[in-house]
Amino acid sequence: MRLSRLIAVTLAGAAVVPPLAACSSDEPAPGKVPQAATSAPASAEPTDEPDLHPFTGKPATALRPVLAVKIENTAAGKPQLGLKSADIVYVEQVEAGLTRLMAIFSSKIPPKVGPVRSARISDLHIVPQFGKPAFAYSGAQTKMLPFIAQASLWDVSDSRAPGAYFRQPGRVAPYNLFANTKELLAKAPKASKAKDIGLTFGDAPAEGGVDKTSYTVRWPGARFTFAWSEEKKQWLIWQDGKKDMAAEGGQLSAPTVVVQYTKTERSQFHDKNQSYTPLVHSVGKGSAIVLRDGKAYKARWERKSEEEGTTFTTESGEPMNFAPGQVWIALASRKPVTP
């Protein structure tokens, strides 16, 4: 795999200033008739910031830098801290059929996150759609370091920003490494701000949804179940038959869950036990199931390049709107496979 060097996209722009008519006195020139004002009042001038956040569809007054964090997702590392504040949570397959998370923060950034774990090659294919975000992780295989150096990201790992990390008392290594997000972002002052990555939010499709109380997704070594709570209007998250609890308290949940079916194959990397690292193909096209409002919708996904985001459409080709709020995206295979 070759990763191209990407130029970070900076969101910038200038407010359009309406033209002002020049005049030398309060009276119209001879033979001229005063014209009706055509310029908009100052309060109506457009701004550079959107009304809704591109990652959540919720009201936003400003776009902040993007922070991506690789987080442990086995029983030994639970409960995780900070996930409740994430805009998007990706579930990725790693060695031995287990899963690891990549949490994307921008609209709301918690003070601390963790446990922070090592990076995988699939991460480097996901992050370019965010421009050049700050990427927090704790190490990687030596052979993968050149790929990280070429990737479109600001490296704020524990080796590049050691002062941002700390060991959490009461937890066992390597599941006790946490990070202070303010210090992570301080080490990446030019990290790209949030931008459109293809997601759409709004009313659910009028047709096509099937009532669902729960939906289960399997990997070779992990199982997620998303159960609808009518009271909370959220999909409560269960992993391997147990409630997925947050360190802050309460069960993890999201108003929208996307099961994105992708091609998963063996990468060139493997661990010390010769267990190969999966390469999850998040660029291309395929099918998906979108869970929202207690219903499951068949959908299609497409991502044309690593620099572009992923669009989700209904079977009829209309935008597949998500419910405003946090989005979980489970990158899965129709038939679980261990590379």
C-alpha positions in Angstrom: 0.0 0.0 0.0 1.2 3.4 -0.8 0.0 6.5 1.1 0.2 9.7 -0.8 1.2 12.9 0.9 -1.9 14.9 1.4 -2.2 18.6 1.8 -4.4 19.5 4.8 -7.5 21.4 3.9 -8.0 24.6 5.8 -11.5 25.9 6.2 -11.3 29.6 5.6 -13.2 32.3 3.9 -14.2 35.9 4.1 -17.7 37.3 4.7 -19.2 38.9 1.7 -19.4 42.7 2.3 -22.2 44.4 0.3 -21.1 47.4 -1.9 -21.7 50.8 -0.4 -22.9 53.6 -2.6 -20.6 56.6 -2.8 -22.1 60.1 -2.3 -20.9 63.7 -1.6 -24.1 65.1 0.0 -27.4 64.1 1.5 -29.3 65.4 -1.6 -29.5 63.4 -4.9 -27.5 64.8 -7.9 -29.5 67.0 -10.3 -31.7 64.8 -12.6 -31.1 61.7 -10.5 -33.8 59.8 -8.5 -32.9 58.1 -5.2 -32.7 54.3 -5.6 -34.1 51.8 -3.2 -31.4 50.3 -0.9 -30.2 47.0 -2.2 -27.6 46.1 0.4 -28.5 43.7 3.2 -28.3 45.0 6.8 -25.2 44.2 8.7 -27.0 41.6 10.8 -27.9 39.6 7.7 -24.3 39.2 6.4 -23.3 35.6 5.9 -20.8 34.0 8.3 -18.1 31.4 7.8 -19.5 29.0 10.3 -22.4 26.6 9.6 -25.6 26.3 11.6 -25.1 22.6 12.1 -22.0 20.6 12.8 -21.0 18.3 9.9 -20.2 15.3 12.1 -23.4 15.4 14.3 -26.0 17.5 12.6 -26.5 19.4 15.8 -26.3 23.2 16.2 -22.8 24.6 16.0 -21.4 28.1 16.6 -17.8 27.2 15.5 -15.8 24.5 13.9 -13.0 23.2 16.1 -9.9 21.0 15.3 -10.4 17.3 14.8 -8.8 14.9 17.2 -8.8 11.1 16.4 -7.9 8.8 19.2 -7.2 5.0 19.0 -9.0 3.4 22.0 -8.8 -0.1 23.5 -12.0 -2.2 23.1 -11.5 -5.5 25.0 -12.8 -6.4 28.4 -9.4 -5.6 30.0 -9.6 -2.0 28.9 -13.2 -1.3 29.9 -14.8 1.0 30.9 -13.4 3.5 28.4 -13.2 7.2 29.2 -14.3 10.0 26.8 -16.4 8.0 24.3 -19.6 9.6 25.3 -18.3 12.9 24.0 -17.1 11.6 20.6 -18.9 12.8 17.4 -18.1 9.6 15.5 -16.9 6.2 16.8 -15.4 3.7 14.3 -15.3 0.0 15.2 -12.4 -1.7 13.4 -11.3 -5.3 13.2 -7.7 -6.0 14.5 -5.7 -9.1 15.1 -7.3 -12.4 16.3 -10.7 -11.1 15.1 -11.0 -8.6 18.0 -12.0 -5.0 17.6 -10.5 -1.6 18.4 -12.1 1.8 18.3 -11.2 5.1 16.7 -13.0 8.0 18.3 -13.4 11.3 16.4 -13.7 14.4 18.6 -14.4 18.0 17.5 -17.8 19.5 18.5 -17.2 18.4 22.1 -13.8 17.4 23.4 -13.6 15.7 26.9 -10.7 16.5 29.2 -9.3 13.0 29.2 -9.6 9.9 26.9 -8.5 6.3 27.1 -7.2 3.7 27.3 -5.1 4.8 24.3 -3.7 1.9 22.3 -1.6 1.3 19.2 -2.3 2.3 15.6 -3.2 0.0 12.7 -2.9 0.4 9.0 -6.7 0.7 8.5 -6.5 3.9 10.6 -4.3 5.6 8.0 -7.0 5.1 5.3 -9.8 6.6 7.5 -8.2 9.8 8.8 -7.4 11.6 5.4 -11.1 12.4 4.9 -10.8 14.7 7.9 -8.0 16.7 6.3 -5.0 16.5 8.6 -6.4 15.8 12.1 -4.4 15.3 15.3 -4.0 11.5 15.7 -3.4 10.1 19.2 -2.1 6.5 19.6 0.4 4.6 21.7 3.0 3.1 19.3 2.9 1.0 16.2 4.8 -1.7 14.5 8.2 -0.5 13.4 7.5 -1.4 9.8 4.4 0.8 9.9 6.2 4.0 11.1 7.1 5.2 7.6 3.5 4.9 6.6 2.4 7.0 9.6 5.1 9.6 8.7 3.5 9.9 5.2 -0.1 9.9 6.3 -2.3 13.0 6.4 -2.3 13.5 10.1 -0.5 15.3 13.0 1.3 12.7 15.1 0.5 13.2 18.8 1.4 9.7 19.9 2.9 9.0 23.3 6.4 9.2 21.7 5.7 12.6 20.0 3.7 14.2 22.8 4.8 12.3 25.9 3.7 15.0 28.3 0.1 14.6 27.2 -0.1 11.0 28.5 -0.4 9.5 32.0 -0.9 6.2 33.7 -4.3 5.8 35.3 -4.1 4.4 38.8 -6.1 1.2 39.4 -5.6 -0.1 35.9 -3.0 -2.6 34.6 -0.6 -1.8 31.7 -1.0 -1.6 28.8 -4.6 -0.7 29.5 -3.8 2.2 31.9 -2.5 4.8 29.3 -4.7 7.8 29.1 -4.3 11.3 27.6 -5.1 14.9 28.3 -6.9 16.2 25.2 -6.0 19.8 25.7 -2.3 18.9 25.6 -2.7 16.6 22.6 -4.2 19.5 20.6 -1.6 21.9 21.8 1.0 19.7 20.1 -1.0 20.0 16.8 -1.9 23.7 16.5 -2.5 23.3 12.8 -4.8 20.4 13.0 -7.7 20.6 10.4 -11.0 21.8 11.6 -14.2 19.8 11.1 -15.6 19.9 7.6 -18.2 18.1 5.5 -17.3 14.4 5.2 -20.5 13.4 3.4 -22.8 12.7 6.3 -26.4 14.0 6.1 -28.8 14.6 9.0 -32.5 15.1 9.1 -35.8 13.3 8.9 -35.7 9.6 8.3 -36.8 8.2 4.9 -40.5 7.9 4.6 -40.2 4.4 3.3 -37.9 1.4 3.6 -37.4 1.1 7.3 -38.1 -2.1 9.1 -38.9 -2.1 12.8 -36.0 -3.4 14.9 -35.6 -3.8 18.6 -32.0 -5.0 18.3 -29.3 -5.6 15.7 -26.2 -7.8 16.2 -22.9 -7.4 14.3 -20.2 -10.1 14.5 -16.5 -10.2 14.0 -14.4 -13.4 14.4 -13.6 -12.5 18.0 -16.2 -9.9 19.0 -19.9 -9.3 19.0 -21.9 -6.1 19.2 -25.6 -5.8 19.8 -27.4 -2.4 19.4 -30.7 -2.4 21.3 -33.3 0.3 20.7 -34.5 2.3 23.8 -37.7 4.1 23.0 -37.4 6.0 26.3 -33.9 7.4 25.5 -34.3 7.4 21.7 -30.9 5.8 21.5 -29.4 2.4 20.5 -27.9 1.0 23.7 -24.6 -0.8 23.1 -23.8 -4.3 24.3 -20.5 -6.1 23.6 -20.1 -9.8 24.0 -23.3 -10.1 25.8 -22.5 -7.4 28.4 -23.6 -3.8 28.7 -21.0 -1.5 27.3 -20.5 1.0 30.1 -18.8 4.3 30.1 -16.2 5.3 32.8 -18.2 8.6 33.2 -21.3 6.5 34.1 -24.2 5.0 32.2 -24.3 2.7 29.2 -22.8 3.8 25.9 -25.4 4.6 23.2 -26.0 6.5 20.0 -29.1 7.7 18.1 -27.5 6.4 14.8 -25.6 3.3 14.2 -24.2 2.4 10.8 -23.1 -1.1 9.9 -20.9 -0.5 7.0 -20.0 -3.8 5.2 -16.5 -3.6 3.8 -13.9 -5.8 2.3 -11.4 -7.1 4.9 -8.2 -8.8 3.9 -4.7 -9.6 5.2 -2.3 -6.7 5.3 1.5 -6.9 5.2 1.7 -6.4 9.0 1.5 -9.0 11.8 2.1 -9.2 15.5 4.8 -11.2 17.3 2.5 -14.3 17.3 2.3 -14.1 13.5 -1.4 -13.0 13.6 -1.9 -10.8 10.6 -3.4 -7.3 10.9 -6.6 -6.9 8.9 -6.7 -4.2 6.2 -10.3 -2.8 6.2 -11.1 -1.1 2.9 -13.1 2.0 3.7 -12.6 3.4 0.2 -14.9 2.1 -2.5 -18.6 1.2 -2.4 -20.9 -1.3 -0.8 -24.0 -2.0 1.3 -24.8 -0.8 4.8 -27.5 -1.0 7.4 -28.5 2.3 9.1 -30.2 2.0 12.5 -32.2 5.0 13.7 -35.5 5.7 15.4 -36.1 2.0 16.2 -35.8 1.0 12.5 -33.2 -0.6 10.2 -32.7 0.9 6.7 -30.9 -0.8 3.9 -28.4 1.7 2.4 -25.5 2.0 0.0 -22.2 3.7 0.8 -19.5 5.2 -1.4 -16.2 6.8 -0.8 -14.3 7.7 -4.0 -10.9 8.5 -2.5 -9.1 8.7 0.8 -9.4 12.5 0.6 -13.2 12.4 0.4 -15.8 11.4 2.9 -18.3 8.6 2.7 -21.8 9.2 1.4 -24.7 7.0 2.4 -27.9 6.7 0.3 -31.1 4.8 0.4 -31.8 2.0 -2.0 -33.6 4.5 -4.2 -30.6 6.8 -4.3 -31.8 9.5 -1.9 -29.5 10.8 0.9 -29.7 8.5 3.9 -30.2 11.0 6.7 -28.9 10.2 10.2 -30.5 11.3 13.4 -28.7 14.3 14.9 -26.1 13.3 17.5 -23.3 10.8 17.9 -22.7 8.2 15.1 -21.2 4.8 15.5 -19.8 3.2 12.3 -19.1 -0.5 12.6 -16.8 -1.5 9.7 -17.8 -5.2 9.3 -17.9 -8.0 6.8 -20.9 -9.9 5.6 -19.0 -13.1 6.5 -16.6 -12.6 9.5 -13.1 -13.4 8.3 -9.7 -13.8 10.0 -7.0 -12.8 7.5 
